[in-house]
Every structure is written in structure tokens, then in C-alpha cells.
């Protein structure tokens, strides 16, 4: 004798719930990765702005920077940024190569900017 009621068995419901929970867990993990990536991009973009500001300072200073290493801190965007600068002579006596590194957050990759400055 067969029942006229149609429906899902308990086993089918458990399997469907397991599949749904795995999909929901994957979406939650994806959201976490997205938030971390957005924070890293924000830090990287602000670090690039700080590096470019420091580059403009070096380029617009009438006195060229001295050859060697220098470091310091600057505040920008409500954060404290550590920068280091290496100035090297080039084959052309009229030019200096400047390598600028800006560190913002621990664990984040630093922003590196290299440019050439004219010696006047």
C-alpha cells in the first residue's frame, strides 16, 4: 500500500542542508578575502600617494639630495608612514637615481618608487 502524500525523506533533507551549508561557508570565506584585499588595496594606494608626495619634494627642491641612504617618518591620511631613500649616481654626471621605499602597515608589502633627478 502506497501513501498518497508526496515529500522529501529525512536523508534527502540532510543532504540538501549539507550542500547548502558548504555553499554558504564558501561565500562567507570569499567575503573575508574580499575585505582583506580591499584593505590592502587602500593601504597600497595611500602608500603610493605618500611615495609620490616625497618624490615631488625631492624633484622640486633646488638642492639635489646627497648620495647615500636616508630614512624618516611622515604622517598622511591619518597614518604614520616610514620611508627610506637611497640616492645613487648614474653613468651620466648630470643625473641621480633615487629609490624610495614607503612602509605603512606591518605585514603589507612596501611601495617602491624609483626615479631620476637632475643635478643642477
Buried (B, 14 or more C-beta within 10 A) or exposed (E): EEEEEEEEEEEEEEEEEEEEEEEEEEEEEEEEEEEEEEEBEEBBEBBBBBBBBBBEEBEEEEEBBEEEEEEEEBEBBEEEBBBBBBBEEEEEEEBBBBBBBBBBBEEEEBBEBEBEBEEE
